[in-house]
C-alpha cells in the first residue's frame, strides 16, 4: 500500500465491503476506496442541503440491527422467504443454460 495509512473500519462495514469486493473482484481496500470516491463525487455534485435532506429522509434508527440480522442464517432465511412471497416470478435455467421463468403466481403483499 503505497503512502497508505491504517484505518479502523466497523465490523459491519467490513463484512459488507468484503461481500461486494468478492463479487466485483476487488480487494477490501479497493472496495472501500471505491465507495469513498463515490461519496466524494456525490458530495461534489449535490448541494450540502440536499445531502442533509437525503440523510434525514433515509435515517433508520433500526438500520444497524437490520444489517446485523441480515448477516445471520436466520436473517437470510427470513429475507429469502419474504422475497419468495412478494416476488411472483422466479427464474431458472433450462437444459440449454438459458434463463427462463420457472414460476409465476400472484404476489402476496404481506
N, C-alpha and C positions, 0 to 999 in steps of 0.2 A: 504494500500500500504506500505509494509514493506521497510524501508530505501529508499523510493522514494522521488523524489523532483518534484515540479510542473514545467511543461514545457509548453511554449506557442506554439501552432500549428496554421498554417494558416487555414482560414475557408475552403478553397478548399480541403486541405489535410484531414481535419476533416470530411468533407462530404464524400469523397471517402473512408476513413477508416471506417466510420460508416456503409456505404453500404456494404462493403466487410465483415466487422465484423458480421453484421446481418446474412449474408448467411452462414458464417462459424461458427456461434455460439460462437463468441468471444466478449469480451468487446472492447471498443475503445482502451483502454490501451494495451490490449493483441495484438490487430491488429498492432498498431504502433510499439510495441516491436518486433513483428514477422518480420515486414518489416525492422526494424533496424538490427536484427540478420541476415537476408538475405543479407543486404548490407555489413555487416561485413564479411560474408562468401565469397561474390563475390570479395570484395577488397582483401581478403587474398589469393584468388585463382588465380587472374589475376594480371598482371603487371600494375603498375601505368600508363605506357604509353598506354596500351590497354584501360584502363578506360578513359583516356583523349581522345583517338580516338573515342571511343563509344559516349562520351558526345558530341564531336564535330560533329559527323555524325548525331546524333539524335536530335541536337538542333533545336528547332522550336520556333521562336520569337512569333508566334501566339498561342502557346500552352495554355497559361493562358486564353485567350479569348475563345478558343475552349472548354476547360474544363468548363468554366463558362456557355457557351451556352448549353453544354450537360446536365446541371442541371436544365434547364428550360423546360417547357412543349413544347415550340416552338422547342427547340433543340432536344428533344426526338422524336417529330413528324418528324422532318427532317431526323433524324437517321433511324427511322423506315421506312420511305419512301425510303431512299437510300438502306437500306438492302433489302427491298422487291424488289426493281427494279433490284438490282445486283444479288440477290440470286435466281437461277432458281428453287430451290427445297424448298418446305415448308413441315414441318412435323406436324402431329397432332395425336390425339389418336382415335383409333377405338372404337366400342361399348364395347369391352372387356378390354379396357385400354392399348392396345398395341400401340406402336409408329409405324406410317406408313406415307408414302409420301401422302400428300393431294393435292399437286400442283407441276407440273413440266412444265417449259417453258424455252425458250431460254433467257439467261440473257441479259440485256441492259447494256452496259459498260459505258454509260454516263448518 
